Each structure stands twice: as structure tokens, then as C-alpha cells.
């Protein structure tokens, strides 16, 4: 049975889904569950027990909340039962990703300076003069990728010209996939979508989704590092972000 693209929790009415979950839990020797098609307290307890003893596809611990999202579903039924997206839905998004991938390995010079020949180019693309300044550049990197893609395709760049992560989110008119919607239905997230994380105090972080596997995303990000930092030192491909980590949402520029 494939993941139904919604979180399964108390109050679920699809008995076939609940029966499949209950049978899978019994197969894992998780408690005296009554196979009754009701997402009852015993079923919730068994789900929590399963979550505490299993990990997601990246090896990270599951959240023991008694609810079944894509990560728990994949651990329970197998990774092939959750959506995996690796093809961008539009030429612009595909080209932007292609360009972003060529920048993997670019680092600041010197490290920690928010400067360097490539970084300066990213910042200038959004109208900032980096000389004598210390600008964060994750949003500028995303804009630069889309801008170069648009030039190559001879189309307009639809992105907001800004180095501000939250400014981008607030001002864009593109399709937004908010956190709750993305967690419930990760199939909506496509390669080339832009993730937006709000760190509070007006600070944020952004990058491009390269691929999706259930509740896990592979991203290409600027101004980060292997520790998933908001203000790192280079362009990296990161494989440890989860859809649930993206607390603001995703931007979809696949439509004109």
C-alpha cells in the first residue's frame, strides 16, 4: 500500500489504511493490537513503540508522536511506498538546478568572510555591492541560479530580486506550499522548488530542492556547510534535510 499523502492520526476514517497499519505493527511484534480498523489508543501506543526503535532512510531517529507521516510510513512499509521525485516540473526549474549543481564546491575566500569572486557575483546579481560589507548570500545564490537559467532560456526571471530570505517569501506571488501542507503531502514538493526556513528575528535560510524521497529532501544550498548552517561558507549538496525542517514552506516557480 502506498502512502496516502496525508498524516495518519487519531480520527482517521479509512479503515483499509488502518487495517494495513495494524497488521504491519503486529508483523513487527509490537503489542497486543486489535485489528479493528480503528486508530485507537493501543494502535497509537504501538506506533510510538515502532518509532522509538526505528530510523528513517537517512538513519535519523523517527519522532515518536504516534502519528504516521511519510518517514514512519516508509520505515513501516518500505521506501518504495512513498513518493520519490527527481524530475523538475519545468524547463526553468531544471536549468536552475543544473546551474546550481555546477557551483557545488564554491567556498568563500577567506572562509567566514561572505566574500570571494563567486560569492561577490551572487551578491551583485541582487544589486548588492559586497566590498566592505558582510552580507549573507544564500538567497542571492538562489536568485543567481534562476537568473542565469532565465538568460540561457531567454525567458523572464520570475524571482524577487532580493538577498532577503523572508523578503522573498513575503513578496513573491508564486505558488506557496506552507509547512503543514508539505508535511501532510510531500508529493507536492518538486525538484527546483525553493525551501524557506525562518530562524526568527528576521533571519532565515534558503536553497533549492534537488530531489525528494518521502519526508527527506536533497538540497543544493549556498552560504551553508555540512552541519546545515544558516550562515556557512560554501555551496553544498546536503542530504540530511527533512520536509519537517522547513518551517516556512516551499516556493514553486514552475508556472509562468
N, C-alpha and C positions, 0 to 999 in steps of 0.2 A: 504494500500500500504506500502511495506517495504522500509526502507532506501536504496537508490541505491548505497551506498558505494562510494560516491563522493560528494563533496560540490556543492550545487546548487547555482548558482550565475548568474549575467548578462551574457548573451551569451549561456545559457543552451538551448539545441535544442530538448530535449524530451518533446513534448507538453503534453503528458499524465501526466507526473510528474508535470509540471507547472500548468495544469488544476486542479490537485488534491490539490496543494498548494493554488491556488487562491480560490477554493471552501472552503477549510478549514479556510482560513483567513476570508472569508465572514461569515462563520458559527460563527466566533468569533467576528463578528460585527466590523471589522477593515477596515473602509474606503470604499469609492466607487471604488471598483476594477472592471475592465472589465475582465470578464472570457474569455480570448482570447488565452491562451496557449503561451503567450509571457512574459518572465521575464522582464517586463518593469519597469519604474521608479515608477509608482504607486504601483506595487507589491512590489518593494524593500522598499518603504516607509511603506507599511502595515506590512511587515516582521519586520522592525525595531521597529514599534509600538508594535507588538506582543512580541518581545524580551524584550522591556523595562518593560513589565507588567507581565512577566512570569519567572519562575525559572527552573533549571534543576532538575533531580531526587534527588540531594543532598540538594536542597534548595538554591543553589547559583544562582545569577543573570546571565541571558544569556548575551552574548556580542551582543550589538545592532549594528551589521555591515551590516544587510540586506542580509546576506548570510545564507544558511541553511545547517549546518553541522549536525552531529548525535545528539547533545544536543538539538538544536532547533527542529529538526525533531521529536524527542521523545516527546518534550513538545507539539508539534502541532498535532501529530498523535497517541501518546501513546507509552509507553516504550516497548511494545511487538513488535513494528515495527522496532526496531533497534537490531543489533546483540548483543547477550549476550554469552560470552564464559566462561565456568567454568571448562573445562576438558583439562588438559595438553596434548599436541600432541605427547609426547614421554615418555617412562618409566623414562628416566633420569630426565627430567623436573618435572615429577610428584613426583619422590622421593626427588628431591632437595627442592621442595615446602613443602613436608611432613616434612622434616628435619627442614626447616626454621620455620615452624609453631610451632615446639617444643621449639623454642628459644624465642618465644614471652614472654616478661616479664623480660628477661635478662637485667640488668642495670649495669652501671659502678660502681665501688667501689674504691674510693669515686666518687660520681656523678661529672661529669665535668672533670674527670682525664684521660679519654680514657684508663682506666685500669680496672682490675678486672679479676678473674680467667677465666671466659668465654671469655671476650674480649681479654685477652692475648692469649688464644688458637686460636681465629680467626686470630690475627696478626701473630702468629708463623706459621700458615698454609701457609702464603705467604712469609715466610722466614725472618720476622722481629722480632727482639728482643725488646719487649716493655719496658724492665727495664730501667728506667731513661729517657724514651722518651715520646712523646705525639703525637702519630700517629692517624690520622683519620682512622676509621675502617669499613666504610660502604662497600667498595669493598672487603675487607678481609672477611667480613661476607658472602658475596655472594659466594666468592671462596670456603670458608669453607663448605658451604651448598652443593655445587656441588661436592666438593672433597669427602665428606663423602658419598654422594649419589653414586658416581662412585665406591668407595670402596665396598659399600654394594652390588652393582650390578655387581661387578668385571669387570668393563669397564674402559677405559681411561677417565680422566677428560679433557674435551676439552677447558676449560677456560684458559686464560692467567693468569699466577701466578703473580699477582700484587696487591698492595694496592692502585694503582693509577687509579682513575675512568676514566680519559681521556686517560691514557696509555692503559687501557683495550680496549676502543673504537678504538683507533688508530692502535693497533697491532693485534686485532683479525681478523680472516679470515672467521668467521661465517657470516650467512646472517644478514645484517643490514636493519632495517626499519627506514628510516630517517623521521624527523618530518613531513614534508609536506605530505609524503605518508601515514603516520599513521593517521594524521588528516582527510585526504580525505577518507581513507578506514580503519577505526578502526577494521574491521573484520580480518585484518591481524595479530592483536595482540592476543597472546595466553597466557594462564596461564603458568608460568615458564619462560617467556621471561624476559630479564633483561632490565630495563629502565636506560638511561644515561642522566643526566642533567648537562649542562655546566654552571657554575656560573661565568665564566671569571677568568682571572688571573691564569689559570692552575688549578682552583678549580672546583670540581664537586660533584655530589651525585648520588647514585645508589641503586637499590633494585630489588626485584622480583615482577612481576605481579602475583597476586593470581587469580583475575577474572576481567572480562571486562563487562561493560554494556553500550553499545554505546560509548559515549565520556568520560565515567567515568571509572576509574580503582581502584581496591582494591589492595594494595601492602603490602608486608612484607619487612621491611627495618631495617637495623642496623644503629647505630650512628645517631638516629633521635629522635623526640618527637612528641607530639600531635599537635605541631604547624608546622609540616612538615619541621623542621630544617635540614640544611645540616650537622650540627655538634652537634647533640643532645646527649642523654645519655643512650639510650637503644634500644632494638628491639621491634618494634611496628607493629601492623596491622593498616594501615591507609586507610580510606575510602573516602578521600576528594581530591585525586589527579585526574587530568584530563589528557587525552591524550595530549591536547594542552600545558600542563605544561612541558612536556618532550621535551626540546628544542634541544636535540641532536638526540635521537631516541631510538630504541629498538634493542636488540641483541637476535637472535634466534639460540639456540643451539640444536634444535630438530633433526637436521640431524647429522650423524657421521662426 
